[in-house]
Amino acid sequence: MKPTTLADLSQLKKEKRKFATITAYDASFAHLFAEQGINVMLIGDSLGMTIQGFDSTLPVTVEDISYHTRSVRSGASHTFLIADMPFMSYATPEQSFDNAAALMRSGANMVKIEGGDWLCDTVKMLTERAVPVCGHLGLTPQSVNVLGGYKVQGRDESSAQKLFDDAIALEKAGMQLLVLECVPTALAQRITESLEIPVIGIGAGNMTDGQILVMHDALGITARPPKFAKDFLKETGNIRDAIRLYIEQVENGAYPDQAHSFN
């Protein structure tokens, strides 16, 4: 099987073909997801809540992400893996170099960082050093204490323009993929259509190039799932069919529908 690359994702955007991605944390689920056709997975710092039982992502360390990245890579050798840079692991460009290198050595194809245009220098320097970068805008869980909770972002004109400007600036700095979380559908569409790079949404409507879900949300494990989450396992009765249904509904635009989006 041919490994999935950034070039493949860029081609999907050019062809206006949507793609599904999901979080993964171990070899068994990674292998199952890959078998069903998931070609992009995120080793998310969401593991702090889903695996470790914390009430936020803040306690997660680089060592945690590295461990789970190695595990996922063992189960999905041809999948494009994105590894989260956890809280305070990229506070300075210099700090980000060592931590990004550790994640790449663990099997990641790309690292993901949360934040706006203040990260442009870091993005530029990482990409110059052969580390592809995925940005993350909108609801950025590592900033939950600054944001005052897990709230939809970009609902007023000024904050929407700030998100748009950040996306443009990060792309110019070298960002090659973007995750938009919990933003209104219209804003996500505007950003997606304005960027040349693929945009992956989570709680950002169905106009982005791709979708991502935390696996525990997609499989109905989360006790209090967010509004944008859908329990695909409930509809199908088994995990493999649930993942195939998720992929199908992302690709044809049926998910997320209006009930799983924000206006």
C-alpha positions as CSV (number, residue, x, y, z in Angstrom):
1,M,0.0,0.0,0.0
2,K,1.3,3.4,-0.9
3,P,1.8,5.8,2.0
4,T,-0.5,8.8,2.2
5,T,1.3,12.2,1.8
6,L,0.6,15.9,2.0
7,A,0.6,15.9,-1.8
8,D,-2.2,13.4,-1.8
9,L,-4.3,15.6,0.6
10,S,-3.6,18.7,-1.6
11,Q,-4.8,16.8,-4.6
12,L,-8.0,15.9,-2.8
13,K,-8.6,19.6,-2.1
14,K,-8.0,20.5,-5.8
15,E,-10.5,17.8,-6.8
16,K,-13.0,18.9,-4.2
17,R,-13.0,15.5,-2.7
18,K,-13.7,15.5,1.1
19,F,-11.7,13.2,3.4
20,A,-12.3,11.8,6.9
21,T,-9.7,11.7,9.7
22,I,-9.8,10.5,13.3
23,T,-7.8,10.5,16.5
24,A,-6.0,7.3,17.4
25,Y,-3.9,6.3,20.4
26,D,-2.9,2.7,20.0
27,A,-1.9,0.1,17.4
28,S,-5.1,-1.9,17.5
29,F,-7.5,0.9,16.7
30,A,-5.0,2.5,14.3
31,H,-4.9,-0.8,12.4
32,L,-8.7,-1.1,12.4
33,F,-9.2,2.5,11.2
34,A,-6.6,2.1,8.4
35,E,-8.3,-1.1,7.3
36,Q,-11.6,0.8,6.8
37,G,-9.9,3.5,4.8
38,I,-8.8,6.2,7.2
39,N,-5.6,7.6,5.7
40,V,-4.9,10.4,8.1
41,M,-4.9,10.1,11.9
42,L,-4.1,12.5,14.7
43,I,-2.4,11.5,17.9
44,G,-4.2,14.2,19.8
45,D,-3.5,15.6,23.2
46,S,-7.1,14.8,23.7
47,L,-5.6,11.6,25.2
48,G,-5.3,13.6,28.4
49,M,-9.0,13.4,28.7
50,T,-9.9,10.2,26.8
51,I,-7.0,7.9,28.0
52,Q,-5.6,9.5,31.1
53,G,-8.8,10.8,32.7
54,F,-7.8,14.4,33.2
55,D,-10.4,17.3,32.8
56,S,-8.3,19.0,30.2
57,T,-5.4,18.5,27.8
58,L,-2.9,20.5,29.8
59,P,-1.2,17.7,31.8
60,V,-0.2,15.9,28.6
61,T,3.6,15.8,27.9
62,V,5.8,15.3,24.8
63,E,6.7,11.9,26.2
64,D,3.0,10.9,26.3
65,I,2.5,12.0,22.7
66,S,5.7,10.2,21.6
67,Y,4.6,7.0,23.2
68,H,1.2,7.0,21.6
69,T,2.6,8.0,18.2
70,R,4.9,5.0,18.2
71,S,2.0,2.8,19.1
72,V,-0.2,4.2,16.3
73,R,2.6,4.0,13.8
74,S,3.0,0.3,14.7
75,G,-0.6,-0.3,13.7
76,A,-0.8,1.9,10.7
77,S,2.4,1.9,8.8
78,H,1.1,3.7,5.7
79,T,-1.1,6.3,7.3
80,F,-0.3,10.0,7.4
81,L,0.2,10.7,11.1
82,I,-0.2,14.1,12.8
83,A,1.1,14.4,16.3
84,D,0.0,17.2,18.7
85,M,2.6,19.4,20.3
86,P,1.3,19.5,23.9
87,F,0.8,22.5,26.2
88,M,4.0,24.7,26.5
89,S,6.1,22.4,24.3
90,Y,6.4,25.1,21.6
91,A,6.4,28.3,23.7
92,T,9.6,29.4,21.9
93,P,10.9,28.4,18.4
94,E,14.0,26.9,20.0
95,Q,11.9,24.8,22.4
96,S,9.8,23.6,19.5
97,F,12.8,22.2,17.6
98,D,13.7,19.5,20.1
99,N,10.1,18.6,20.9
100,A,9.0,18.4,17.2
101,A,12.1,16.3,16.5
102,A,11.1,13.8,19.2
103,L,7.6,13.4,17.7
104,M,8.9,13.0,14.2
105,R,11.4,10.4,15.4
106,S,8.5,8.6,17.0
107,G,6.7,8.2,13.6
108,A,4.8,11.4,13.0
109,N,4.7,12.9,9.5
110,M,3.6,16.3,10.8
111,V,3.2,18.2,14.1
112,K,0.2,20.3,15.1
113,I,0.4,23.5,17.1
114,E,-2.4,25.7,18.5
115,G,-2.4,29.4,18.0
116,G,-2.5,32.4,15.7
117,D,0.0,34.7,13.9
118,W,2.3,34.7,17.0
119,L,3.4,31.3,15.8
120,C,4.5,32.4,12.3
121,D,8.2,32.4,13.2
122,T,7.9,29.0,14.7
123,V,6.1,27.6,11.6
124,K,8.6,29.1,9.3
125,M,11.6,27.7,11.2
126,L,10.1,24.3,11.7
127,T,9.3,23.9,8.0
128,E,12.7,25.1,7.0
129,R,14.1,22.3,9.2
130,A,12.0,19.6,7.5
131,V,9.1,19.5,10.0
132,P,5.7,20.0,8.3
133,V,3.3,21.9,10.5
134,C,-0.5,21.7,10.9
135,G,-2.1,24.8,12.5
136,H,-5.1,24.8,14.8
137,L,-7.4,27.8,15.1
138,G,-10.8,28.5,16.6
139,L,-11.4,26.6,19.9
140,T,-7.9,25.8,21.0
141,P,-8.2,23.4,24.0
142,Q,-4.8,24.3,25.4
143,S,-6.0,27.9,25.8
144,V,-9.2,26.8,27.7
145,N,-8.3,29.0,30.7
146,V,-7.8,32.1,28.5
147,L,-10.9,31.4,26.5
148,G,-13.0,30.9,29.6
149,G,-14.2,27.4,28.6
150,Y,-14.9,25.3,25.6
151,K,-16.8,27.9,23.5
152,V,-17.5,28.5,19.8
153,Q,-15.1,31.0,18.4
154,G,-15.4,33.6,15.7
155,R,-19.1,34.5,16.1
156,D,-18.7,38.3,16.0
157,E,-17.2,40.2,13.1
158,S,-13.9,41.2,14.8
159,S,-13.0,37.7,16.1
160,A,-14.0,36.2,12.8
161,Q,-11.7,38.5,11.0
162,K,-8.9,37.8,13.4
163,L,-9.3,34.0,12.8
164,F,-9.2,34.6,9.0
165,D,-6.2,36.9,9.2
166,D,-4.4,34.3,11.4
167,A,-5.1,31.5,8.9
168,I,-3.7,33.6,6.0
169,A,-0.6,34.6,8.0
170,L,0.1,31.0,9.0
171,E,-0.2,29.7,5.5
172,K,2.2,32.3,4.3
173,A,4.6,31.3,7.0
174,G,4.6,27.7,5.7
175,M,1.7,25.9,7.4
176,Q,0.6,23.0,5.2
177,L,-2.6,21.9,6.9
178,L,-5.1,23.6,9.2
179,V,-7.6,22.3,11.8
180,L,-10.6,24.6,12.5
181,E,-12.4,23.8,15.7
182,C,-15.8,25.1,16.8
183,V,-16.3,28.0,14.4
184,P,-19.4,29.0,12.5
185,T,-19.9,27.2,9.2
186,A,-19.8,30.4,7.1
187,L,-16.4,31.4,8.6
188,A,-15.0,27.9,8.0
189,Q,-16.1,28.0,4.4
190,R,-14.5,31.4,3.9
191,I,-11.2,30.3,5.3
192,T,-11.3,27.0,3.4
193,E,-12.0,28.7,0.1
194,S,-9.3,31.3,0.7
195,L,-6.4,28.9,1.6
196,E,-4.6,26.7,-0.9
197,I,-3.8,24.2,1.8
198,P,-6.3,21.6,3.0
199,V,-8.6,22.6,5.9
200,I,-9.9,20.0,8.4
201,G,-13.0,20.9,10.5
202,I,-14.2,19.7,13.8
203,G,-17.4,21.5,14.8
204,A,-16.9,23.7,11.7
205,G,-19.6,22.6,9.4
206,N,-19.4,20.5,6.2
207,M,-17.7,23.1,3.9
208,T,-14.1,22.2,4.9
209,D,-11.9,19.9,2.9
210,G,-11.9,17.2,5.6
211,Q,-13.3,16.3,9.0
212,I,-11.8,15.0,12.2
213,L,-13.5,13.4,15.3
214,V,-12.1,12.2,18.5
215,M,-12.6,8.4,18.2
216,H,-14.4,8.2,21.5
217,D,-16.9,10.8,20.3
218,A,-17.4,8.9,17.0
219,L,-18.0,5.6,18.8
220,G,-20.3,6.9,21.5
221,I,-17.9,6.4,24.4
222,T,-17.8,10.0,25.6
223,A,-20.2,10.6,28.5
224,R,-21.0,14.2,27.5
225,P,-20.2,14.5,23.8
226,P,-19.9,18.0,22.2
227,K,-22.7,19.2,20.0
228,F,-20.8,18.5,16.8
229,A,-20.1,14.8,17.7
230,K,-22.1,12.0,16.2
231,D,-22.4,8.4,17.5
232,F,-21.8,6.3,14.4
233,L,-21.6,3.1,16.4
234,K,-25.2,3.6,17.6
235,E,-26.3,3.6,14.0
236,T,-24.4,0.6,12.9
237,G,-23.9,-1.7,15.8
238,N,-20.2,-2.5,15.2
239,I,-17.0,-0.5,15.0
240,R,-15.9,-1.3,11.5
241,D,-19.3,-0.4,10.0
242,A,-19.3,2.8,12.2
243,I,-16.0,4.0,10.8
244,R,-17.1,3.2,7.2
245,L,-20.3,5.1,7.7
246,Y,-18.3,8.0,9.1
247,I,-16.1,8.1,6.1
248,E,-19.0,7.8,3.7
249,Q,-21.0,10.6,5.3
250,V,-17.9,12.9,5.4
251,E,-17.1,12.2,1.7
252,N,-20.7,12.9,0.5
253,G,-21.2,15.9,2.8
254,A,-24.0,14.4,4.9
255,Y,-21.9,14.8,8.1
256,P,-21.7,17.2,9.7
257,D,-25.3,18.3,9.1
258,Q,-26.9,21.5,10.6
259,A,-27.6,19.8,13.9
260,H,-23.9,19.1,14.3
261,S,-22.7,22.6,13.2
262,F,-22.7,26.2,14.5
263,N,-24.3,29.2,12.8
